[in-house]
């Protein structure tokens, strides 16, 4: 998502080639020796330089080195990822075209009135590359030192607590909606065109709180310009060990960003297996895993079945949150 564009910017140069523990199959077992037979394309439905783009390029470089076929990163932003996603689902289902997917992909069936494809039928989740939590911060002028205090304030002043986000339908927006929903309060959402302008307004005291990506928000927390009161992951984050997880106040609260890869429906299983195993090896290399951890993100590298279950669960979870929040399809 745009709100997370800096969380893993530096990861590409730290990739190693060690195999992950628990890989889906032995490294010397090639499920499809004839694949790939030509250059591959990784469609990124966002502008360059964000976390989706950075991960796509990092994985693409390593796949090119291993297979001798160039992986071309094709940025196709627009319409809340719909333009790039439609291009991917209309491509030949042979594994040579892949798509970076995120929370936007999962929530579009609810947030968009009409899609030119069926997300559940036309896309097959392939692998989850990384997860990244967000940190809930408030302006120092807000008299709330923890999540419980913020919710108590919101209960006594319905709609007066204003929270910013990096855009409608972003992880930071939906995290705010989930917080209000689970906390039984009403807050006012103000969407921005990206995380940077949202951060500027909370620093200026024009909004009360927001969910931000750890890496770009951390300097403001350390300087005292913003106060961190909760993490959006189920557990505390190593980068901010003293900041409680919101789940410690609202059990079960979780709103993390994910960065995965999908392929058009119909790609042969051996090809998907080969893509999954190689990308899992790349993303879970020790140096990469550690660098991601330092950036506030976690390497995943799961199986195709595991990511499919995770993606379907995200679709269901956020569809419920969106409907309960009364958000209108665009």
C-alpha positions, -999 to 999 in steps of 0.1 A, spaced: 0 0 0 11 36 -5 13 41 33 40 15 35 61 27 7 93 30 28 92 -1 50 115 -23 28 132 2 5 167 -10 13 162 -48 11 173 -55 -24 210 -52 -18 209 -76 11 196 -107 -6 215 -140 0 210 -173 -16 208 -197 13 178 -221 12 150 -216 38 142 -242 64 111 -262 55 112 -255 18 83 -270 -1 106 -295 -19 143 -303 -23 162 -276 -42 175 -301 -68 140 -313 -77 129 -292 -107 91 -296 -111 92 -282 -146 126 -281 -163 111 -265 -194 101 -233 -175 108 -205 -180 112 -206 -217 113 -168 -223 115 -136 -203 91 -132 -174 70 -101 -165 61 -90 -130 33 -65 -130 33 -40 -102 -1 -21 -99 17 8 -82 41 35 -90 78 28 -87 98 30 -55 71 17 -31 75 -16 -12 56 -37 -38 79 -23 -65 110 -29 -44 101 -65 -36 93 -72 -72 126 -59 -84 146 -77 -57 129 -110 -65 131 -104 -102 169 -98 -101 175 -131 -83 152 -151 -106 170 -137 -136 203 -148 -121 190 -183 -113 171 -190 -145 189 -169 -171 157 -154 -183 151 -117 -176 123 -107 -152 108 -74 -164 91 -53 -137 61 -36 -153 46 -8 -133 9 -3 -141 -6 20 -115 -41 33 -115 -78 27 -104 -68 13 -70 -47 -15 -86 -75 -25 -110 -55 -15 -142 -25 -37 -134 -46 -66 -121 -68 -67 -152 -37 -68 -174 -24 -97 -154 -56 -118 -155 -59 -113 -193 -23 -126 -198 -15 -161 -209 -17 -185 -179 17 -201 -184 36 -186 -154 55 -160 -174 33 -132 -161 30 -126 -124 12 -99 -103 22 -82 -71 -8 -83 -48 -16 -66 -15 -45 -56 6 -58 -34 -22 -63 -65 -43 -82 -82 -15 -106 -53 -8 -114 -42 -43 -143 -66 -47 -161 -47 -20 -147 -12 -25 -152 -11 -63 -188 -12 -77 -177 -33 -107 -145 -50 -115 -135 -62 -150 -125 -95 -135 -134 -119 -107 -107 -117 -80 -115 -151 -65 -117 -169 -98 -93 -151 -121 -63 -148 -97 -44 -176 -80 -24 -165 -49 12 -179 -53 33 -167 -24 33 -142 4 67 -124 4 64 -102 35 42 -88 62 45 -54 78 26 -40 108 18 -3 113 21 18 144 -7 39 158 6 74 167 -11 105 181 -1 141 182 15 151 215 -14 175 220 -38 146 222 -43 136 259 -41 98 253 -10 78 263 -25 45 253 -52 29 231 -77 26 260 -74 63 267 -79 72 230 -110 50 228 -124 65 260 -119 100 245 -136 89 213 -166 76 233 -171 109 250 -166 129 219 -182 109 190 -167 119 156 -144 145 170 -113 123 169 -99 127 134 -76 101 120 -55 104 88 -46 77 63 -26 73 31 -58 69 11 -93 54 11 -91 16 12 -54 16 23 -42 -6 51 -39 25 73 -75 35 65 -89 1 72 -69 -3 104 -86 29 117 -120 15 107 -112 -18 125 -101 1 156 -133 22 157 -154 -10 150 -138 -31 177 -136 -3 202 -172 6 197 -165 43 189 -170 67 160 -140 85 146 -137 107 115 -115 95 86 -95 120 64 -78 103 35 -47 117 19 -29 110 -13 -2 90 3 15 87 37 37 118 35 10 144 34 -9 125 61 22 126 83 27 163 77 -8 170 89 -5 150 121 28 166 128 11 199 125 -17 189 148 -44 191 121 -55 155 128 -54 135 160 -40 102 151 -30 78 123 -15 44 115 19 48 100 46 25 86 74 19 112 104 30 93 94 66 82 74 72 115 102 61 139 122 93 137 92 113 147 85 90 176 121 92 189 121 130 186 89 133 206 70 149 177 46 119 177 35 95 205 33 58 196 5 41 215 -1 7 197 11 -17 171 -13 -32 145 2 -67 148 -9 -94 172 24 -91 191 48 -63 198 73 -54 170 110 -58 176 116 -23 162 94 -8 189 94 -34 218 80 -9 244 49 -1 223 20 -25 232 2 -44 205 -34 -30 202 -45 -66 206 -34 -63 243 -63 -39 247 -86 -52 219 -80 -90 217 -77 -102 182 -70 -68 166 -47 -72 136 -42 -50 106 -10 -57 88 1 -50 52 11 -80 31 31 -82 -1 25 -112 -23 26 -126 -58 -3 -141 -78 -7 -156 -113 -36 -158 -137 -59 -188 -131 -49 -218 -151 -11 -218 -146 0 -254 -145 7 -267 -110 44 -277 -117 51 -241 -128 35 -226 -97 55 -250 -76 87 -239 -93 79 -202 -89 69 -207 -52 100 -227 -42 125 -203 -58 108 -171 -45 106 -187 -10 143 -194 -11 150 -158 -22 128 -140 4 138 -162 34 176 -160 29 191 -151 63 204 -117 54 172 -107 37 151 -119 67 173 -99 91 171 -67 69 134 -70 67 132 -74 105 152 -42 110 128 -24 87 99 -35 107 87 -63 83 88 -101 84 98 -124 56 71 -150 49 78 -173 19 49 -196 25 34 -223 3 9 -217 -24 -19 -233 -4 -10 -213 27 -10 -180 9 -43 -189 -8 -59 -195 26 -44 -163 40 -56 -142 10 -91 -156 11 -92 -149 48 -81 -113 42 -109 -108 16 -135 -121 40 -122 -102 70 -120 -68 54 -152 -72 34 -169 -75 68 -151 -45 82 -159 -23 52 -196 -32 53 -199 -27 90 -182 7 86 -207 16 59 -180 25 34 -195 31 -1 -182 14 -32 -166 37 -57 
